[in-house]
Amino acid sequence: MHARLDIDGRVLMASDSMVGQHDEMKGFSLALSYSTPEEAKRIFDALADGGKVRMPLQKTFWAQAFGMLTDR
């Protein structure tokens, strides 16, 4: 299977592997980038709802807003 997700004008593409070729996904991450800290906060909060925040969304030396979470 293959997937193409359009998210706020951005494209996320994914595919699975053949049965038996790989274990379930482990160590998988996805990075999303947004134009403003406010937009990033809105999306971060929505993904954090029911998930687990690993690093709260905050200003860093490399970004106005950066955070890490595991969504539900």
C-alpha positions in Angstrom: 0.0 0.0 0.0 1.0 3.6 -0.6 -0.4 6.7 0.9 -0.3 10.4 0.0 -1.6 12.8 2.6 -2.2 16.4 1.9 -1.8 18.4 5.1 -2.4 22.1 5.0 -0.8 22.3 1.5 2.0 19.9 2.4 2.4 16.4 1.1 3.3 13.4 3.2 3.9 10.1 1.4 4.2 6.7 3.0 4.3 3.0 2.1 4.4 -0.3 3.9 6.5 -3.3 3.2 5.7 -6.9 2.2 4.4 -9.1 5.0 7.2 -10.9 6.8 10.0 -8.6 5.5 10.1 -6.3 8.6 8.9 -6.1 12.2 6.5 -3.4 13.2 7.8 0.1 12.9 10.3 1.1 15.6 12.2 4.3 16.0 10.1 6.1 13.4 9.9 9.9 13.5 8.3 12.5 11.4 9.2 16.2 11.3 6.6 18.9 10.4 7.5 22.5 9.7 5.1 25.5 9.9 5.4 29.2 8.9 4.6 30.6 12.3 5.0 29.6 16.0 1.2 30.0 16.4 0.5 27.6 13.6 3.0 25.1 15.0 1.4 25.4 18.4 -2.1 24.7 17.0 -0.9 21.5 15.3 1.4 20.4 18.2 -1.5 20.8 20.7 -3.8 18.8 18.4 -1.3 16.0 18.0 -0.5 16.0 21.7 -4.2 15.5 22.6 -4.3 11.9 23.8 -0.6 11.5 23.1 2.6 11.9 25.1 4.7 15.1 25.0 8.4 14.3 25.0 9.6 17.9 24.8 7.1 20.8 25.2 6.8 23.2 22.3 9.3 26.0 23.0 11.8 28.4 21.6 15.2 27.0 20.9 18.4 28.4 19.4 17.5 26.9 16.0 13.8 27.5 15.9 11.1 29.9 17.2 9.1 26.8 18.2 10.2 23.2 18.5 8.7 20.3 20.4 8.6 16.5 20.3 5.7 14.2 21.0 4.2 10.8 20.3 0.7 11.1 19.0 -2.0 8.7 19.9 
